[in-house]
Amino acid sequence: MRSILRFSIAVMMLIPVVASAQKQSDPQGYLTYSLPSTTIMLEVEGVQETFYAGPYAKYAEKYLGIKVRQQNDTVIRLTQVRMKPLVEADQSRRYSLNVKTKRNGSSLLKLSTEGLIAFSDAQFDGSMAWRFPTTEQNCSGVASDLTSATVALYQNGGRASSINNILVGRSAEQRAAEAAEMILKLRTQRMQIVTGDTDATFDGEAMGAAITEITRLEEEYMRLFTGYSDMKNLSMRFDVIPSASQEEQVYVAFRLSKADGLVPADHEGQPVIMQIIPQEIAAPEVVETAAATETAGDASTAAPARKNASVLAYYRIPAVCTVKLVSGDNLLLQTRIPIYQLGQESSVPMNVIFK
């Protein structure tokens, strides 16, 4: 009992420490901001076909003269891929500035749901999309709940199953031969009705109903040879966050899984690769003023120059990158987008106001 009591007390003593670590706040009186980063969001749509081979598939060529698929299989086909670059705060690159005695550099900052973010030009209203927009902003960057709708194009059941049961008791090849014979008879009957080469008399409505029923029976018998497919519409969103620390800018964007359809990169399946090729950013040429040159050459004035130095605000210049999306040997998409974290970090004195 005492050991349980001691353990409970120890746990209670740890709770305030954990809570204080989670509620750690930024220094008061300072301006804290983050550098921007780019998330590449992919909106992917596809179709998953699950094929079930017919029980008489291997006899289709012999009795019907057609070649059909022999094995069950699942195939995923991508029908549409949309790529959207979205901006968010890079929480690994945050700065705090003491601006009590400095002019405000707010022209570089943009307030978002993740706090202040420094841009080279914060006046980008309508030209950028946020990954986590506010309710007043366009919510195109928010991933909504997505569902997959299933549409059965063919169904193996009903009369097709009863037809198969009628033929039980004989070998598979005998049942296949009888099914093929029935298909040929149904085709002959339909042709006789259409051409009037029959003893029965059909008016317009009765003829249409008879042809419809014969066609339905033929399709059910044919499925015993050709098989059937279940089609599932797939729709999913994936995020790719490029990292400047990664030497080769190649990422697995998502995967195609025969079992689960469109799945994230950490699942099993055929990978869809994203390749990012950043455009080089030229180094700037530093142009010093005459006053700055004189100050640098005179050691006696070095200390006052440091005293009057301005506080620097940091921002990022995005790298314009060519982004390719590849599945196997097929190029699905190629475009050029700016990616902040692969670009250049720069700075500007806080007493500089851009207009």
C-alpha positions as CSV (number, residue, x, y, z in Angstrom):
1,M,0.0,0.0,0.0
2,R,2.8,2.4,0.9
3,S,4.6,1.6,-2.4
4,I,1.4,2.5,-4.3
5,L,1.1,5.7,-2.4
6,R,4.7,6.7,-3.0
7,F,4.3,6.0,-6.7
8,S,1.1,8.2,-6.9
9,I,2.9,11.0,-5.1
10,A,5.8,10.8,-7.5
11,V,3.5,10.9,-10.5
12,M,1.7,13.9,-9.2
13,M,5.0,15.7,-8.6
14,L,6.0,15.1,-12.2
15,I,2.7,16.5,-13.7
16,P,3.5,20.2,-13.1
17,V,6.9,19.8,-14.7
18,V,5.5,18.2,-17.9
19,A,2.7,20.7,-18.0
20,S,5.2,23.6,-17.7
21,A,7.3,22.1,-20.5
22,Q,4.3,21.9,-22.8
23,K,3.2,25.5,-21.9
24,Q,6.6,27.0,-22.5
25,S,6.0,30.5,-23.9
26,D,8.1,32.8,-26.0
27,P,10.0,35.6,-24.2
28,Q,7.7,38.6,-23.3
29,G,8.5,41.9,-24.9
30,Y,10.1,40.3,-27.9
31,L,8.8,39.9,-31.4
32,T,8.9,36.2,-32.3
33,Y,8.4,34.9,-35.8
34,S,9.1,31.9,-38.0
35,L,10.5,31.5,-41.5
36,P,8.1,30.2,-44.1
37,S,8.2,26.7,-45.6
38,T,6.4,25.1,-48.5
39,T,4.2,22.0,-48.3
40,I,3.4,20.3,-51.6
41,M,-0.2,18.9,-51.4
42,L,-1.3,16.3,-53.9
43,E,-4.9,15.7,-54.7
44,V,-5.1,12.2,-56.2
45,E,-8.0,10.4,-57.8
46,G,-7.9,6.9,-59.3
47,V,-9.9,3.8,-59.9
48,Q,-9.2,0.4,-58.3
49,E,-10.3,-2.5,-60.4
50,T,-10.6,-5.9,-58.7
51,F,-11.0,-8.6,-61.3
52,Y,-12.4,-12.0,-60.7
53,A,-11.7,-14.6,-63.4
54,G,-14.6,-16.7,-64.6
55,P,-14.7,-20.4,-63.6
56,Y,-14.5,-21.5,-67.2
57,A,-11.9,-18.9,-68.3
58,K,-9.5,-21.5,-69.6
59,Y,-12.1,-23.0,-72.0
60,A,-13.2,-19.6,-73.5
61,E,-10.9,-19.8,-76.5
62,K,-11.7,-23.5,-77.1
63,Y,-15.5,-23.1,-77.1
64,L,-16.1,-19.4,-77.9
65,G,-13.0,-18.5,-79.8
66,I,-12.2,-15.6,-77.4
67,K,-9.2,-14.9,-75.2
68,V,-10.0,-13.8,-71.6
69,R,-8.1,-13.0,-68.5
70,Q,-7.2,-16.2,-66.6
71,Q,-6.2,-15.0,-63.1
72,N,-7.8,-12.8,-60.4
73,D,-6.0,-9.4,-60.2
74,T,-6.2,-5.9,-58.8
75,V,-5.1,-2.9,-60.8
76,I,-5.1,0.8,-59.8
77,R,-5.2,3.5,-62.4
78,L,-4.6,7.1,-61.6
79,T,-7.2,9.3,-63.3
80,Q,-6.2,12.8,-62.0
81,V,-3.4,14.4,-60.0
82,R,-3.4,18.0,-58.8
83,M,-0.4,19.6,-57.2
84,K,-0.8,22.6,-54.9
85,P,2.1,24.5,-53.1
86,L,0.9,25.7,-49.7
87,V,2.7,28.0,-47.2
88,E,3.1,27.3,-43.5
89,A,5.4,28.3,-40.7
90,D,8.7,26.4,-40.3
91,Q,8.6,25.8,-36.5
92,S,12.3,24.7,-36.6
93,R,13.4,28.2,-37.7
94,R,12.1,30.7,-35.2
95,Y,13.6,34.1,-34.1
96,S,12.9,36.5,-31.2
97,L,13.9,40.1,-31.6
98,N,14.0,42.9,-29.0
99,V,12.2,45.7,-30.8
100,K,11.6,48.0,-27.9
101,T,14.0,50.6,-29.1
102,K,13.9,49.7,-32.8
103,R,11.5,50.6,-35.6
104,N,9.1,47.9,-36.4
105,G,9.8,45.7,-39.4
106,S,6.2,44.6,-39.8
107,S,6.3,45.1,-43.5
108,L,8.2,41.7,-43.6
109,L,5.8,39.9,-41.4
110,K,2.4,38.2,-42.0
111,L,0.2,37.0,-39.3
112,S,-1.1,33.5,-39.8
113,T,-2.8,30.8,-37.7
114,E,0.7,29.6,-36.7
115,G,1.9,33.1,-35.7
116,L,4.0,35.6,-37.5
117,I,5.9,34.5,-40.6
118,A,8.7,36.5,-42.3
119,F,8.5,37.0,-46.0
120,S,10.6,39.1,-48.3
121,D,7.3,40.7,-49.2
122,A,4.3,40.1,-46.9
123,Q,1.9,41.9,-49.2
124,F,0.8,38.8,-51.1
125,D,-2.9,38.9,-50.5
126,G,-4.6,36.4,-52.8
127,S,-1.3,35.2,-54.4
128,M,-0.5,32.5,-51.9
129,A,-2.5,29.6,-50.3
130,W,-2.0,28.7,-46.6
131,R,-1.8,25.2,-45.5
132,F,-3.7,26.1,-42.3
133,P,-5.9,29.1,-43.3
134,T,-8.1,31.0,-41.0
135,T,-11.9,30.8,-41.3
136,E,-11.9,34.2,-43.1
137,Q,-9.4,33.0,-45.7
138,N,-9.9,30.6,-48.6
139,C,-9.9,27.1,-47.1
140,S,-8.6,25.4,-50.2
141,G,-5.6,24.3,-48.3
142,V,-7.5,22.4,-45.6
143,A,-7.7,18.7,-46.2
144,S,-11.4,17.7,-45.9
145,D,-12.7,14.3,-44.9
146,L,-12.5,12.1,-48.0
147,T,-14.4,9.0,-48.7
148,S,-14.1,6.3,-51.4
149,A,-17.3,5.5,-53.3
150,T,-17.7,1.9,-54.6
151,V,-19.4,1.2,-57.8
152,A,-20.0,-2.4,-58.8
153,L,-19.9,-2.6,-62.6
154,Y,-20.4,-6.4,-62.6
155,Q,-21.8,-8.7,-59.9
156,N,-21.2,-12.4,-59.6
157,G,-24.5,-13.6,-58.2
158,G,-28.2,-13.9,-58.7
159,R,-29.0,-15.9,-61.9
160,A,-25.4,-16.4,-62.9
161,S,-24.8,-18.4,-59.7
162,S,-28.0,-20.4,-60.2
163,I,-26.9,-21.2,-63.8
164,N,-23.6,-22.5,-62.5
165,N,-25.4,-24.7,-59.9
166,I,-27.6,-26.3,-62.6
167,L,-24.5,-27.6,-64.3
168,V,-23.0,-29.1,-61.2
169,G,-22.4,-32.9,-61.4
170,R,-20.3,-32.9,-64.5
171,S,-16.6,-32.0,-65.1
172,A,-15.6,-28.4,-65.4
173,E,-15.0,-28.8,-69.1
174,Q,-18.4,-30.4,-69.7
175,R,-20.1,-27.6,-67.9
176,A,-18.1,-25.1,-69.9
177,A,-19.1,-26.8,-73.1
178,E,-22.8,-26.7,-72.2
179,A,-22.6,-23.1,-71.1
180,A,-21.0,-22.2,-74.5
181,E,-23.7,-24.1,-76.3
182,M,-26.4,-22.2,-74.4
183,I,-24.7,-18.9,-75.4
184,L,-24.7,-19.8,-79.0
185,K,-28.4,-20.9,-78.8
186,L,-29.4,-17.6,-77.2
187,R,-27.6,-15.6,-80.0
188,T,-29.4,-17.7,-82.6
189,Q,-32.8,-17.1,-80.9
190,R,-32.1,-13.3,-80.8
191,M,-31.2,-13.2,-84.5
192,Q,-34.3,-15.2,-85.4
193,I,-36.6,-12.8,-83.4
194,V,-34.9,-9.8,-85.0
195,T,-35.2,-11.1,-88.6
196,G,-38.7,-12.7,-88.1
197,D,-37.3,-16.2,-88.8
198,T,-39.5,-17.8,-86.1
199,D,-42.9,-19.4,-85.8
200,A,-43.8,-17.1,-82.9
201,T,-45.3,-13.7,-83.6
202,F,-44.0,-10.7,-81.6
203,D,-45.4,-7.2,-81.6
204,G,-43.1,-4.2,-80.9
205,E,-43.2,-4.3,-77.1
206,A,-43.0,-8.1,-76.8
207,M,-40.1,-8.2,-79.2
208,G,-38.2,-5.7,-77.1
209,A,-38.8,-7.5,-73.9
210,A,-37.8,-10.9,-75.4
211,I,-34.5,-9.5,-76.8
212,T,-33.7,-7.8,-73.5
213,E,-34.3,-11.1,-71.6
214,I,-32.2,-13.1,-74.0
215,T,-29.4,-10.5,-73.9
216,R,-29.4,-10.7,-70.0
217,L,-29.1,-14.5,-70.0
218,E,-26.3,-14.3,-72.5
219,E,-24.4,-11.9,-70.4
220,E,-24.8,-14.1,-67.3
221,Y,-23.5,-17.1,-69.1
222,M,-20.7,-15.1,-70.7
223,R,-19.5,-14.0,-67.2
224,L,-18.7,-17.7,-66.5
225,F,-16.0,-17.3,-69.1
226,T,-15.0,-13.6,-69.0
227,G,-15.3,-13.0,-65.3
228,Y,-16.3,-9.7,-63.8
229,S,-14.8,-6.6,-62.2
230,D,-15.6,-4.5,-59.1
231,M,-14.6,-0.9,-59.6
232,K,-13.8,1.4,-56.7
233,N,-13.3,5.2,-57.0
234,L,-10.4,6.5,-55.0
235,S,-9.8,10.0,-53.8
236,M,-7.0,11.0,-51.3
237,R,-4.7,13.9,-50.4
238,F,-1.1,13.6,-49.5
239,D,1.5,16.1,-48.2
240,V,5.2,16.2,-49.2
241,I,7.4,18.5,-47.1
242,P,10.8,19.0,-48.8
243,S,13.8,19.1,-46.5
244,A,16.9,21.2,-47.2
245,S,19.0,18.6,-45.3
246,Q,18.2,15.9,-47.8
247,E,21.0,15.7,-50.3
248,E,18.9,14.0,-53.1
249,Q,15.6,15.8,-53.4
250,V,13.7,12.6,-54.2
251,Y,10.7,11.6,-52.2
252,V,8.0,8.8,-52.2
253,A,4.9,11.0,-52.5
254,F,2.4,8.1,-52.0
255,R,2.0,4.4,-52.9
256,L,-0.5,2.3,-54.9
257,S,-1.5,-0.7,-52.8
258,K,-3.5,-3.5,-54.4
259,A,-5.1,-4.2,-51.0
260,D,-5.8,-0.7,-49.8
261,G,-5.7,1.6,-52.9
262,L,-4.0,5.0,-52.4
263,V,-1.9,4.9,-49.3
264,P,0.8,7.1,-47.6
265,A,4.5,6.7,-48.3
266,D,5.1,4.6,-45.2
267,H,2.8,1.8,-46.4
268,E,3.5,-1.0,-48.8
269,G,2.8,-0.7,-52.4
270,Q,4.1,0.6,-55.8
271,P,5.8,4.0,-55.1
272,V,4.9,7.2,-56.9
273,I,8.1,9.3,-56.8
274,M,8.5,13.1,-56.5
275,Q,11.7,14.6,-57.8
276,I,12.5,18.2,-57.0
277,I,15.2,20.1,-58.9
278,P,15.9,23.5,-57.3
279,Q,17.0,26.4,-59.5
280,E,20.3,27.9,-58.4
281,I,20.2,31.3,-56.7
282,A,23.0,33.6,-57.5
283,A,25.0,35.1,-54.7
284,P,24.4,38.9,-54.2
285,E,27.0,41.5,-55.0
286,V,27.7,43.6,-51.9
287,V,27.9,47.3,-52.7
288,E,29.4,49.3,-49.9
289,T,28.7,53.1,-49.5
290,A,31.6,55.5,-49.1
291,A,30.7,56.1,-45.5
292,A,30.8,52.4,-44.8
293,T,34.2,52.0,-46.5
294,E,35.7,54.9,-44.5
295,T,34.3,53.3,-41.3
296,A,35.8,49.9,-42.1
297,G,39.3,51.5,-42.8
298,D,39.3,53.5,-39.5
299,A,39.7,51.3,-36.4
300,S,38.9,54.2,-34.1
301,T,35.4,54.4,-35.4
302,A,34.8,50.6,-35.3
303,A,33.1,50.6,-31.9
304,P,30.6,53.4,-32.6
305,A,29.7,51.6,-35.8
306,R,28.9,48.4,-33.9
307,K,26.9,50.4,-31.3
308,N,24.7,51.8,-34.0
309,A,24.3,48.5,-35.8
310,S,20.6,47.6,-36.5
311,V,18.8,44.5,-35.3
312,L,18.5,42.1,-38.2
313,A,15.3,40.4,-39.3
314,Y,15.6,37.1,-41.2
315,Y,13.5,35.9,-44.1
316,R,13.7,33.4,-46.9
317,I,13.9,33.7,-50.7
318,P,12.3,30.7,-52.2
319,A,14.0,28.5,-54.7
320,V,12.0,28.0,-57.9
321,C,12.0,24.2,-58.4
322,T,11.0,21.9,-61.2
323,V,8.9,19.2,-59.6
324,K,8.3,15.9,-61.3
325,L,5.9,13.2,-60.3
326,V,6.8,9.7,-61.7
327,S,5.1,6.3,-61.4
328,G,7.3,3.6,-62.8
329,D,8.4,4.9,-66.2
330,N,5.5,7.2,-66.6
331,L,5.8,11.0,-66.0
332,L,2.5,11.9,-64.4
333,L,3.1,15.6,-63.8
334,Q,5.8,18.3,-64.2
335,T,5.6,21.9,-63.1
336,R,7.7,24.7,-61.5
337,I,6.8,26.0,-58.0
338,P,8.7,28.1,-55.3
339,I,9.8,26.2,-52.3
340,Y,11.0,28.3,-49.4
341,Q,13.0,25.9,-47.3
342,L,15.2,25.0,-50.4
343,G,16.0,28.6,-51.1
344,Q,18.2,31.2,-49.5
345,E,18.0,32.8,-46.0
346,S,18.7,36.5,-45.9
347,S,18.3,39.4,-43.5
348,V,17.4,43.0,-43.4
349,P,17.9,45.7,-40.7
350,M,14.7,46.2,-38.6
351,N,14.8,50.0,-39.2
352,V,14.2,49.5,-42.9
353,I,10.5,49.9,-43.8
354,F,9.4,48.6,-47.2
355,K,6.6,50.4,-49.0
